[in-house]
Structure formats: C-alpha cells, structure tokens
Amino acid sequence: MSELISDVRRSDHNGVCQLRSECGVVIDLHIDRYLGQASRAERRFLRSVAGPVVDIGCGPGRAAAYLREQGTVALGLDASARLAELARSNGALCINRNVFDPIPFEGRWHSVLLLDGNIGIGGDPFKMLGRLSEIVESGGRAYVEVDAVGPTQQLTVREHRRGSMGAPFAWAVVSMAGIDDLITNADWRCHAVHTIRDRPTGERWPGTNRSDRLVVELERTS
C-alpha cells in the first residue's frame, strides 16, 4: 500500500493502521502480518502456487520472497517505491510498477497473487480482472484473497495511523458473496477456495465463527 504503512515497524505495537472511507467504512490493516515473514499457514498455501508468479501489490514482499526462496520464479509489483525497495531488501525480486502499466512478459505468467485484499487496487475489481486476463496465460490462475462476509464495495479511502492521514485513493472490498458476480461474463471461473489459518485467536469475521483467510483460485478460461 502506501508510504504511511512503509513507515510502520513490526515492533511498533502502536502502529495500528486503518483505511477509512468518506462515508465511515473502516477497514483494519493487519500490519504485523503485512510486514512480517510469511506465516506457516501462508507458506503452506504458497507451496501450492505454480510459477512463474506475479505478486501484485506485494508490499514488503513476504510472498514473493518466500516463493523465490523455494525456487519458484516470482516477481513482485508495488506502486510504492519505498515498499518495492523494502521487498528487495527482504529477498524478493520486485519492481516499482503500477499493475495497470506495462509489466515484463505479459501474457506469459502462470499465476498472479492478489493477497491482503489487493483485488481492491484501483477501486474497480472488474477492471482488475480484465487486467489479469492480459497478464496471465490461458489456463493460468489468479489467487484472490476476499472477505468471508459483507458486500462488494467501491470506495474512496485514506490511510490513518496515529493521527497521520494519507491522500485519498480508490479502493474496493470483495467478499465471497460477491466473487460469483465479479466473474460472470469474465474470462475466469472459480477453480477452488483455499483457507489460510493465521489470523490471531479471537479475530473473527463479523457475525460468524470463522477466523480463517479465504483465497479464491480463479482459472483463466480463454
């Protein structure tokens, strides 16, 4: 994400970040997980992802770095120069690039990752899926982390941390309930749903007993 997040240290227990919309929607950002190394559960999931892989909005590069460590060809993309630099320092191969700009080897990547809600980048998940169709080869995969509950929302948000506020930007939230609508008439079909059980004890999705992260595996059909 942005420069505010890149300033947060994992040891900074007061480094709570949120995205807040103009209409009062609040999205908590799980900074310890975001800035840390891939958890055991996340590593287990990543070992199932076939390369070559593009990690979109890779941030500090925890997924791209782990994949590279495992011998999988993986490239991280992040629009923040500071986060791209941090990803490289963490062992990831990463370029400072917006996903909607040209990237190397378009149409030849087998898998793309959109973890941490990054389907929301740009505020238009339909446009994002169309862009993924340009990046991924036919039969390739997109791994999209979604919310377990709630509506699909297109928002204008700002990052908030310790009284600091970032510039407004477009963001979107997509849930399991909205993924079918998202891929209707698109070049994608749902192949599988993966769970990553690394959320803190007691952290549950609103109105449910579920605490696991959900990653939908989409297959490109054309």
C-alpha positions, 0 to 999 in steps of 0.5 A: 500500500502506501508510504504511511504503512512503509513507515510502520515497524513490526515492533511498533505495537502502536502502529495500528493502521486503518483505511477509512472511507468518506462515508465511515467504512473502516477497514483494519490493516493487519500490519504485523502480518503485512510486514512480517515473514510469511506465516506457516499457514501462508507458506503452506498455501504458497507451496501450492502456487505454480510459477512463474508468479506475479505478486501484485501489490506485494508490499514488503514482499513476504510472498514473493520472497518466500516463493523465490526462496523455494525456487519458484520464479516470482516477481513482485509489483508495488506502486510504492517505491519505498515498499518495492525497495523494502521487498528487495531488501527482504529477498524478493525480486520486485519492481516499482510498477503500477499493475495497470502499466506495462509489466515484463512478459505479459501474457506469459505468467502462470499465476498472479497473487492478489493477497491482503485484499489487493483485488481492491487496487484501483477501486474497480475489481472488474477492471482488475480482472480484465487486467489479469486476463492480459497478464496471465496465460490461458489456463493460468490462475489468479489467487484472490484473497476476499472477505468471508462476509459483507458486500462488494464495495467501491470506495474512496479511502485514506490511510490513518495511523496515529493521527497521520492521514494519507491522500485519498485513493480508490479502493474496493472490498470483495467478499465471497458473496460477491466473487460469483458476480465479479466473474460472470461474463469474465474470462475466469471461473472459480477453480477452488477456495483455499483457507489460510489459518493465521489470523490471531485467536479471537479475530473473527469475521463479523457475525460468524465463527470463522477466523480463517483467510479465504483465497479464491483460485480463479482459472483463466478460461480463454 
